[in-house]
Amino acid sequence: MSGIEIKINEERDKVEAYKKMDKEGERKTEDLKEQNKDFREAGREKKVKRPEEMTKRELLEKVKEIEIKAQENYDLYTRTYAEMENIKKRGKKEREDLAKFANESLIKEILPAIDNLEKAISHANNDTDPSGLVKGLEMTLGGLMKTLEKSGLKEVEAVGKPFDPNFHEA
C-alpha cells in the first residue's frame, strides 16, 4: 500500500468513527428528551401546594389523611411491640424449660449408681467381709464415671501439675 492509500483509509476510519459517535449521541439525546418529558409529566400530575395556598377544606382533608396515616403507624407500632414482648416471654420460658429439663437425662442415667450405692450400704450392714463391698463400690464408681463422661465430664490429671483455675477445683 502506498502512503496515499494509508492516509485515505485512516481518514475513512475517522469518518466512520465520527458517524458512530453521532449515532450514539443522537440516541443519548433522545433518551434524555424522553426522561425530561417523563419528569415534566410527573411534575404536572401531583403538585404539592403550600399550606398558605390551600383552602380550609383542602387543609382539613390533608389533616384527616395525616391522622389516618398516624393511626396506621401507631397500630403497626403497638402490634410490633406486642409481638416483641411475646418473643421475649417465649424466649425466657424456653430458657427456663431448658434449665429445668436439661439435666433430666443425666439424672436418669445416675439413678442406677444411686441404687447400687444403697445396695452397698445395705450389704455393708449385713456382711463382715469388706472386699465384696470395696469391689461393688469400685464397680459403682466406674459406672458413674462412664455416665458422667457420656455427658461431657472428664477427669483432669492434676497430680504433679501446677494449679490451673481453668481446669482444677480448689
MIDOSE-1310 file (N, C-alpha, C; in nm, 2 decimals, decimal comma, always signed):
residues 170
msgi	+0,08/-0,12/+0,00/+0,00/+0,00/+0,00/+0,09/+0,12/+0,00; +0,04/+0,22/-0,07/+0,11/+0,34/-0,08/+0,07/+0,43/+0,04; +0,15/+0,54/+0,06/+0,12/+0,63/+0,17/-0,01/+0,70/+0,15; -0,05/+0,72/+0,03/-0,18/+0,79/+0,00/-0,29/+0,70/+0,04
eiki	-0,28/+0,57/+0,00/-0,39/+0,48/+0,04/-0,41/+0,46/+0,19; -0,30/+0,46/+0,26/-0,30/+0,45/+0,40/-0,37/+0,57/+0,46; -0,33/+0,69/+0,41/-0,39/+0,81/+0,46/-0,54/+0,81/+0,43; -0,59/+0,77/+0,31/-0,73/+0,76/+0,28/-0,80/+0,67/+0,37
neer	-0,74/+0,55/+0,40/-0,80/+0,45/+0,49/-0,81/+0,51/+0,63; -0,71/+0,58/+0,68/-0,72/+0,64/+0,81/-0,83/+0,74/+0,82; -0,84/+0,82/+0,71/-0,95/+0,93/+0,71/-1,08/+0,86/+0,71; -1,10/+0,75/+0,63/-1,22/+0,68/+0,62/-1,26/+0,62/+0,76
dkve	-1,16/+0,57/+0,83/-1,19/+0,51/+0,96/-1,23/+0,62/+1,06; -1,17/+0,74/+1,05/-1,21/+0,85/+1,13/-1,35/+0,89/+1,10; -1,39/+0,90/+0,97/-1,53/+0,94/+0,94/-1,62/+0,84/+0,99; -1,59/+0,71/+0,98/-1,68/+0,60/+1,04/-1,70/+0,62/+1,19
aykk	-1,59/+0,65/+1,25/-1,59/+0,67/+1,40/-1,67/+0,78/+1,44; -1,66/+0,90/+1,36/-1,74/+1,01/+1,39/-1,89/+0,98/+1,36; -1,92/+0,91/+1,26/-2,06/+0,87/+1,23/-2,12/+0,79/+1,35; -2,04/+0,70/+1,39/-2,08/+0,61/+1,50/-2,10/+0,69/+1,63
mdke	-2,01/+0,79/+1,66/-2,03/+0,88/+1,77/-2,15/+0,96/+1,76; -2,18/+1,01/+1,63/-2,30/+1,09/+1,61/-2,43/+1,01/+1,64; -2,43/+0,88/+1,60/-2,55/+0,80/+1,62/-2,57/+0,77/+1,77; -2,46/+0,75/+1,84/-2,47/+0,73/+1,99/-2,51/+0,86/+2,05
gerk	-2,46/+0,97/+2,01/-2,50/+1,10/+2,07/-2,65/+1,13/+2,04; -2,70/+1,10/+1,92/-2,84/+1,11/+1,89/-2,93/+1,03/+1,98; -2,88/+0,90/+2,00/-2,96/+0,81/+2,08/-2,96/+0,86/+2,23; -2,85/+0,91/+2,28/-2,85/+0,96/+2,41/-2,93/+1,08/+2,43
tedl	-2,93/+1,17/+2,32/-3,01/+1,29/+2,32/-3,16/+1,25/+2,33; -3,20/+1,15/+2,25/-3,34/+1,11/+2,25/-3,38/+1,05/+2,39; -3,29/+0,98/+2,45/-3,31/+0,92/+2,58/-3,33/+1,03/+2,68; -3,25/+1,13/+2,68/-3,26/+1,25/+2,77/-3,39/+1,33/+2,75
keqn	-3,43/+1,34/+2,62/-3,55/+1,41/+2,59/-3,67/+1,33/+2,65; -3,66/+1,20/+2,64/-3,77/+1,12/+2,69/-3,78/+1,13/+2,84; -3,66/+1,13/+2,91/-3,66/+1,14/+3,05/-3,71/+1,27/+3,09; -3,67/+1,38/+3,02/-3,72/+1,51/+3,06/-3,87/+1,52/+3,04
kdfr	-3,92/+1,46/+2,94/-4,07/+1,46/+2,92/-4,14/+1,39/+3,04; -4,08/+1,27/+3,08/-4,14/+1,20/+3,19/-4,13/+1,28/+3,32; -4,02/+1,35/+3,34/-4,02/+1,44/+3,46/-4,12/+1,55/+3,46; -4,14/+1,61/+3,34/-4,23/+1,72/+3,33/-4,37/+1,67/+3,36
eagr	-4,41/+1,55/+3,30/-4,54/+1,49/+3,32/-4,56/+1,45/+3,47; -4,46/+1,40/+3,53/-4,47/+1,37/+3,68/-4,49/+1,49/+3,76; -4,43/+1,60/+3,73/-4,44/+1,72/+3,80/-4,58/+1,78/+3,78; -4,65/+1,76/+3,67/-4,78/+1,81/+3,65/-4,88/+1,72/+3,72
ekkv	-4,86/+1,59/+3,74/-4,95/+1,50/+3,80/-4,98/+1,54/+3,94; -4,88/+1,57/+4,02/-4,90/+1,59/+4,16/-4,82/+1,71/+4,21; -4,89/+1,82/+4,21/-4,82/+1,95/+4,26/-4,87/+1,96/+4,40; -4,77/+1,98/+4,49/-4,79/+2,00/+4,63/-4,81/+2,15/+4,66
krpe	-4,92/+2,17/+4,71/-4,95/+2,31/+4,75/-4,89/+2,34/+4,89; -4,85/+2,46/+4,90/-4,80/+2,51/+5,03/-4,93/+2,53/+5,12; -4,92/+2,52/+5,25/-5,04/+2,54/+5,33/-5,11/+2,68/+5,31; -5,03/+2,78/+5,28/-5,09/+2,91/+5,26/-5,18/+2,91/+5,14
emtk	-5,15/+2,83/+5,04/-5,22/+2,82/+4,92/-5,35/+2,73/+4,92; -5,36/+2,66/+5,03/-5,47/+2,56/+5,03/-5,60/+2,62/+5,10; -5,71/+2,57/+5,06/-5,84/+2,62/+5,12/-5,86/+2,54/+5,25; -5,96/+2,59/+5,32/-5,98/+2,53/+5,45/-6,02/+2,38/+5,43
rell	-6,10/+2,35/+5,33/-6,15/+2,21/+5,30/-6,02/+2,13/+5,27; -5,93/+2,18/+5,19/-5,81/+2,10/+5,15/-5,73/+2,08/+5,27; -5,72/+2,18/+5,36/-5,64/+2,16/+5,48/-5,70/+2,05/+5,57; -5,83/+2,06/+5,58/-5,90/+1,96/+5,67/-5,88/+1,82/+5,61
ekvk	-5,89/+1,80/+5,48/-5,87/+1,67/+5,41/-5,73/+1,62/+5,44; -5,63/+1,72/+5,43/-5,49/+1,68/+5,45/-5,47/+1,64/+5,59; -5,53/+1,71/+5,69/-5,52/+1,67/+5,83/-5,58/+1,53/+5,85; -5,69/+1,50/+5,79/-5,75/+1,37/+5,80/-5,66/+1,26/+5,75
eiei	-5,60/+1,29/+5,63/-5,51/+1,19/+5,57/-5,39/+1,16/+5,67; -5,34/+1,27/+5,72/-5,23/+1,26/+5,81/-5,27/+1,18/+5,94; -5,39/+1,21/+5,99/-5,43/+1,14/+6,11/-5,45/+0,99/+6,08; -5,51/+0,96/+5,97/-5,52/+0,82/+5,93/-5,39/+0,75/+5,92
kaqe	-5,30/+0,81/+5,86/-5,16/+0,76/+5,84/-5,09/+0,74/+5,98; -5,11/+0,84/+6,07/-5,06/+0,84/+6,20/-5,12/+0,72/+6,28; -5,25/+0,70/+6,27/-5,32/+0,59/+6,34/-5,27/+0,45/+6,29; -5,25/+0,44/+6,15/-5,20/+0,32/+6,10/-5,06/+0,29/+6,15
nydl	-4,97/+0,39/+6,16/-4,84/+0,38/+6,21/-4,84/+0,34/+6,36; -4,93/+0,40/+6,43/-4,94/+0,37/+6,58/-4,99/+0,22/+6,59; -5,09/+0,18/+6,51/-5,13/+0,04/+6,52/-5,02/-0,06/+6,49; -4,95/-0,02/+6,38/-4,83/-0,11/+6,35/-4,73/-0,11/+6,46
ytrt	-4,70/+0,00/+6,52/-4,61/+0,01/+6,63/-4,66/-0,08/+6,75; -4,78/-0,07/+6,79/-4,83/-0,14/+6,90/-4,83/-0,29/+6,87; -4,87/-0,33/+6,75/-4,86/-0,48/+6,72/-4,72/-0,53/+6,72; -4,63/-0,45/+6,67/-4,49/-0,49/+6,66/-4,43/-0,50/+6,81
yaem	-4,47/-0,40/+6,89/-4,42/-0,40/+7,03/-4,48/-0,52/+7,10; -4,60/-0,55/+7,08/-4,66/-0,67/+7,15/-4,60/-0,80/+7,10; -4,57/-0,81/+6,97/-4,50/-0,93/+6,92/-4,36/-0,94/+6,98; -4,29/-0,83/+6,99/-4,16/-0,84/+7,05/-4,16/-0,88/+7,20
enik	-4,26/-0,83/+7,27/-4,28/-0,87/+7,41/-4,31/-1,02/+7,42; -4,40/-1,07/+7,33/-4,43/-1,22/+7,33/-4,30/-1,30/+7,29; -4,22/-1,25/+7,20/-4,09/-1,32/+7,17/-4,00/-1,32/+7,29; -3,99/-1,21/+7,37/-3,91/-1,21/+7,49/-3,97/-1,31/+7,59
krgk	-4,10/-1,31/+7,61/-4,16/-1,41/+7,71/-4,14/-1,55/+7,67; -4,15/-1,58/+7,54/-4,14/-1,71/+7,49/-3,99/-1,76/+7,51; -3,90/-1,67/+7,48/-3,75/-1,70/+7,49/-3,72/-1,73/+7,64; -3,78/-1,65/+7,73/-3,75/-1,67/+7,87/-3,80/-1,80/+7,92
kere	-3,93/-1,83/+7,87/-3,98/-1,96/+7,91/-3,90/-2,08/+7,85; -3,86/-2,07/+7,73/-3,78/-2,17/+7,67/-3,65/-2,19/+7,75; -3,58/-2,08/+7,79/-3,46/-2,09/+7,87/-3,49/-2,16/+8,00; -3,60/-2,12/+8,07/-3,63/-2,18/+8,19/-3,66/-2,33/+8,18
dlak	-3,73/-2,37/+8,07/-3,76/-2,51/+8,05/-3,63/-2,59/+8,02; -3,54/-2,52/+7,94/-3,42/-2,59/+7,91/-3,34/-2,61/+8,04; -3,33/-2,51/+8,13/-3,26/-2,53/+8,25/-3,33/-2,64/+8,34; -3,46/-2,65/+8,33/-3,53/-2,74/+8,41/-3,51/-2,89/+8,36
fane	-3,51/-2,90/+8,23/-3,51/-3,04/+8,18/-3,38/-3,08/+8,12; -3,28/-2,99/+8,12/-3,15/-3,02/+8,05/-3,08/-3,14/+8,12; -3,09/-3,14/+8,25/-3,02/-3,24/+8,33/-3,10/-3,37/+8,35; -3,22/-3,37/+8,30/-3,31/-3,48/+8,33/-3,25/-3,61/+8,28
slik	-3,20/-3,62/+8,16/-3,14/-3,74/+8,11/-3,02/-3,78/+8,19; -2,94/-3,69/+8,24/-2,82/-3,72/+8,32/-2,87/-3,78/+8,45; -2,97/-3,72/+8,51/-3,02/-3,77/+8,64/-3,07/-3,91/+8,62; -3,14/-3,94/+8,52/-3,20/-4,07/+8,49/-3,08/-4,17/+8,48
eilp	-2,97/-4,13/+8,42/-2,86/-4,22/+8,40/-2,78/-4,24/+8,53; -2,79/-4,15/+8,62/-2,72/-4,16/+8,75/-2,80/-4,25/+8,85; -2,93/-4,26/+8,83/-3,01/-4,33/+8,92/-2,96/-4,48/+8,95; -2,92/-4,55/+8,85/-2,87/-4,69/+8,88/-2,75/-4,68/+8,98
aidn	-2,66/-4,58/+8,96/-2,55/-4,57/+9,05/-2,59/-4,55/+9,20; -2,70/-4,47/+9,21/-2,75/-4,44/+9,34/-2,81/-4,57/+9,40; -2,88/-4,65/+9,32/-2,94/-4,77/+9,36/-2,83/-4,87/+9,41; -2,72/-4,87/+9,33/-2,60/-4,96/+9,37/-2,54/-4,91/+9,50
leka	-2,53/-4,78/+9,52/-2,47/-4,73/+9,65/-2,56/-4,77/+9,77; -2,69/-4,76/+9,75/-2,79/-4,81/+9,85/-2,77/-4,96/+9,88; -2,76/-5,04/+9,78/-2,73/-5,18/+9,80/-2,60/-5,20/+9,87; -2,50/-5,12/+9,84/-2,37/-5,14/+9,90/-2,38/-5,11/+10,05
isha	-2,45/-5,01/+10,09/-2,47/-4,97/+10,23/-2,55/-5,09/+10,30; -2,65/-5,14/+10,23/-2,73/-5,25/+10,29/-2,63/-5,37/+10,31; -2,55/-5,40/+10,21/-2,46/-5,51/+10,21/-2,36/-5,49/+10,32; -2,31/-5,37/+10,34/-2,21/-5,34/+10,44/-2,26/-5,37/+10,58
nndt	-2,39/-5,34/+10,60/-2,45/-5,37/+10,73/-2,47/-5,52/+10,76; -2,49/-5,60/+10,66/-2,51/-5,74/+10,68/-2,39/-5,83/+10,67; -2,29/-5,78/+10,59/-2,17/-5,86/+10,57/-2,05/-5,81/+10,64; -1,97/-5,90/+10,69/-1,85/-5,86/+10,76/-1,72/-5,86/+10,67
dpsg	-1,73/-5,91/+10,54/-1,62/-5,92/+10,45/-1,62/-5,79/+10,37; -1,52/-5,70/+10,39/-1,51/-5,57/+10,32/-1,47/-5,58/+10,18; -1,41/-5,69/+10,13/-1,36/-5,70/+10,00/-1,48/-5,69/+9,89; -1,59/-5,76/+9,93/-1,71/-5,75/+9,84/-1,76/-5,61/+9,83
lvkg	-1,76/-5,54/+9,94/-1,81/-5,41/+9,95/-1,72/-5,31/+9,86; -1,59/-5,33/+9,88/-1,50/-5,25/+9,80/-1,51/-5,27/+9,65; -1,53/-5,40/+9,61/-1,54/-5,43/+9,47/-1,67/-5,37/+9,42; -1,78/-5,38/+9,49/-1,91/-5,32/+9,45/-1,90/-5,17/+9,44
lemt	-1,83/-5,11/+9,53/-1,81/-4,96/+9,52/-1,73/-4,92/+9,40; -1,63/-5,00/+9,37/-1,54/-4,97/+9,26/-1,62/-4,98/+9,13; -1,71/-5,08/+9,12/-1,79/-5,10/+9,00/-1,89/-4,99/+8,99; -1,95/-4,95/+9,10/-2,05/-4,84/+9,10/-1,98/-4,71/+9,06
lggl	-1,86/-4,68/+9,11/-1,78/-4,56/+9,07/-1,75/-4,57/+8,92; -1,71/-4,68/+8,87/-1,68/-4,69/+8,73/-1,80/-4,66/+8,64; -1,92/-4,72/+8,68/-2,04/-4,69/+8,61/-2,08/-4,54/+8,61; -2,06/-4,48/+8,73/-2,09/-4,34/+8,75/-2,00/-4,26/+8,66
mktl	-1,87/-4,29/+8,66/-1,78/-4,21/+8,58/-1,81/-4,23/+8,43; -1,85/-4,35/+8,38/-1,89/-4,36/+8,24/-2,01/-4,28/+8,21; -2,10/-4,27/+8,30/-2,22/-4,19/+8,27/-2,19/-4,04/+8,26; -2,10/-4,00/+8,35/-2,06/-3,86/+8,35/-1,97/-3,83/+8,23
eksg	-1,89/-3,92/+8,18/-1,81/-3,90/+8,06/-1,90/-3,89/+7,94; -2,01/-3,97/+7,94/-2,11/-3,95/+7,82/-2,17/-3,81/+7,82; -2,18/-3,75/+7,94/-2,24/-3,62/+7,95/-2,13/-3,51/+7,93; -2,01/-3,55/+7,90/-1,91/-3,45/+7,87/-1,81/-3,42/+7,98
lkev	-1,83/-3,48/+8,10/-1,74/-3,46/+8,21/-1,62/-3,55/+8,19; -1,50/-3,50/+8,21/-1,38/-3,58/+8,20/-1,29/-3,55/+8,32; -1,21/-3,65/+8,36/-1,12/-3,63/+8,47/-0,99/-3,56/+8,42; -0,95/-3,46/+8,50/-0,83/-3,38/+8,46/-0,72/-3,43/+8,55
eavg	-0,61/-3,46/+8,48/-0,49/-3,51/+8,56/-0,43/-3,39/+8,63; -0,43/-3,40/+8,77/-0,39/-3,28/+8,85/-0,26/-3,31/+8,93; -0,24/-3,44/+8,95/-0,12/-3,48/+9,04/+0,01/-3,44/+8,97; +0,09/-3,36/+9,04/+0,22/-3,32/+8,99/+0,22/-3,21/+8,89
kpfd	+0,10/-3,15/+8,87/+0,10/-3,04/+8,78/+0,06/-2,91/+8,85; +0,11/-2,79/+8,80/+0,07/-2,67/+8,87/-0,08/-2,64/+8,87; -0,13/-2,57/+8,97/-0,27/-2,54/+8,97/-0,31/-2,45/+8,86; -0,42/-2,49/+8,79/-0,47/-2,40/+8,68/-0,62/-2,38/+8,72
pnfh	-0,66/-2,26/+8,75/-0,80/-2,24/+8,79/-0,90/-2,27/+8,68; -0,86/-2,27/+8,56/-0,95/-2,30/+8,45/-0,99/-2,45/+8,44; -0,90/-2,54/+8,50/-0,93/-2,68/+8,50/-0,95/-2,74/+8,63; -0,88/-2,69/+8,73/-0,88/-2,75/+8,87/-0,98/-2,69/+8,96
ea	-1,03/-2,77/+9,05/-1,12/-2,72/+9,16/-1,04/-2,71/+9,28; -1,04/-2,60/+9,35/-0,96/-2,58/+9,47/-1,03/-2,64/+9,59
